[in-house]
Amino acid sequence: MEDSEARELLELIKDWEDFIDRIRSFFKGRGYTEVFTPILNPYPNLDTNVEPVPVELNLRGRKKRFWLHTSPEYSMKKLLAKVKADIFQITKVFRDGELSRLHRPEFTMLEWYKVGGDYGLLMEEVQHLLRGLLSVEEVKRISVEEAFKTFLGIELSDSREDLYESMRKAGYEVDKEDSWEELFFRAFIELEKHLKGAVFLTDFPKPAAALAKIKGNRAERFELFIDGVEVANGWTEETNGREVRARLIKEAKARRLPLDESFIEAHSSMPDSAGCSVGLDRLFLLRRGANSLDQLKMSDVLDPDGLHN
């Protein structure tokens, strides 16, 4: 490596260090406690459109399957149920099948939980964090329903038939066999292209609630986009174990993945709270003014065989 390249790489690494230090200072200054939970877990995260990475270990002559976490959500919520305090974590996470301009199979995630908070409070915290990291002064808010109508001409509905018909009339290619989730995801990908500046998409439809609390016919969930790049995902937590079980069983059966019963049980002791996750690699990319993770040359060090290219 030439001296100029080495200096450039060192400057990038130091900027990443400052970036992480600022995040830690932000949360500790607000009374959060930093925690560290396992990366390797006996059960996978059950996240729609996210594929977990299985790992087979040989333990005293017996083979057992574990999973690299796709987020620290399960372990952090189990911890939250015990300590009932504001916590945050910065950790590596892993996802199968993800490799693109904005995707990597391994990346760094920030996740935090606010006891007594809701998704509105989280959006305020995210906005304060962005102000310090990216000098973003204003984040607009628009509901998913309003965004679908304004940018796509689609009337959002929890009914698969109604959503299909609205998308067909709006000129989108749809298939009669598409599920509600497939239709919604297809439209959502198109919507991302229309999101300019910093925008909170809020109040997701019930079928896209994930583990967010539902009030009325909408989930208290938001996603943050900056110039069309998804950066954060947060919600008011659903703490009813029966409701959590119903949602996860549906996902586990559809994906043929095992269910973590201890995670569900933790909800019986989990306080009212809200949680948010942020993809730090993408946020750092925006801080650097880059448009692809390939431009963050730290990946050359992390992946000498060129997997990311």
HURA-V345548 format. One line per field, one symbol per residue. ss: DSSP state (a for helix, b for strand, c for the rest). burial: # if it has 24 or more other ideal C-beta (glycine too) atoms within 12 Angstrom, else .. A space follows every 10 residues. Layout:
ss->???
burial->???
This chain:
ss->ccaaaaaaaa aaaaaaaaaa aaaaaaaaac ccbbcccccb bccccccccc bcbbbbbbbc cbbbbbbbcc ccaaaaaaaa aaacccbbbb bbbbcbcccc cccccbbbbb bbbbbcccaa aaaaaaaaaa aaaacccccb bbbaaaaaaa aaccccccca aaaaaaaaac ccccccccca aaaaaaaaaa aacccccbbb bbbbbaaacc cbcbbccbbb bbbbbbccbb bbbbbbbccc aaaaaaaaaa aaaaaccccc aaaaaacccc ccbbbbbbba aaaaaaaacc ccaaaccaaa aaccccccc
burial->.......... .#..##..## .###.##... .#.##.#.## ########## .##....... ......#### ########## #....##### #####..#.. .######### #####.#### ###.###.## .###.#..## #####.##.. ##.#.###.. ..##.##... .#.#.....# ####.###.# ##.##..### ########## ####...### ########## #########. #..##.##.. ##....#### ..##.##..# ########## ########.# ..#..####. .......#.
